[in-house]
Amino acid sequence: MGIYQWVALCLGLLLSVGWPSMAQADATIAAGDRCFLEIQQERYGDAIATCTQAIEHQAETADYRLNRGLAFYRSGYFADAIADNTEVLAAHPHDYRAYYNRGLVQIALHNFSDAIADFDQAVALTANPLPLADIYDDRGLAKLLAAKPEAALRDFDRALALNSKDTRALFNRGCACHQLGRVSDALADLNQVLNLEPDHARTYLKRGVLRQALGDRTGSLADLRQASDCAKAQGQLYLHHYILTLLNEWQTPSISLG
């Protein structure tokens, strides 16, 4: 479960003594709860409207703005997502969740240095193993995307020290090992992902690419076919199409002229 799954666990527990009525308080709490539910249902436009309603009545509650920031982020409104998380930090400078959430937006914007700086703050502000594993993993991803595989590897190791069955950290560590030329280590991590999650399409794809580079044509084609089947079954249509295209290229014999 990622951080975004539980950023609003305390909704409904906070009341402000300055509210004009208990009816309005109840309505605001209900709006906050409804916003979180709408995010889980991927109804991000509705969630933005509902969270805005809650914020208008109780702007000081960080959870409402954090959730609206999440809805903005998942809708691609990155500037609005950054604004909401920055607003939370202005009022609650020690809220590691806002740093973490803003860091995720910075990755989406390819602002990797800013993302790493936000994740650094999030790490410094929490000792809870559950969010720390996610923070380390995403900070490692930012470092990997910034072409710093050795630094990324250390963060993935930190995440796995907290949760040895973290398939996301295992997959990402495999990618870091691949960048560093440690192909055997990369394959070991990918194999471990598939032991834990046998229908992980992207892992079959990545392993197929590694096997192709190693000259294992039979193994690489088998992995791509498995990746295609998993992606199709899971409704990942873009990934399925990409894998089919790659599979077709690899199965088409090359023709030499001259």
WOSULRA-V138532 format. One record per run of one state. SS is the DSSP state (helix for helix, strand for strand, loop for the rest). FROM is the first residue (numbers start at 1). TO is the last residue. If there is no record, write none. Layout:
# WOSULRA-V138532
ss:SS from:FROM to:TO
ss:SS from:FROM to:TO
This chain:
# WOSULRA-V138532
ss:loop from:1 to:2
ss:helix from:3 to:5
ss:loop from:6 to:21
ss:helix from:22 to:40
ss:loop from:41 to:43
ss:helix from:44 to:57
ss:loop from:58 to:61
ss:helix from:62 to:75
ss:loop from:76 to:77
ss:helix from:78 to:91
ss:loop from:92 to:95
ss:helix from:96 to:108
ss:loop from:109 to:111
ss:helix from:112 to:125
ss:loop from:126 to:128
ss:helix from:129 to:145
ss:loop from:146 to:148
ss:helix from:149 to:162
ss:loop from:163 to:166
ss:helix from:167 to:179
ss:loop from:180 to:182
ss:helix from:183 to:196
ss:loop from:197 to:200
ss:helix from:201 to:213
ss:loop from:214 to:216
ss:helix from:217 to:233
ss:loop from:234 to:236
ss:helix from:237 to:251
ss:loop from:252 to:258
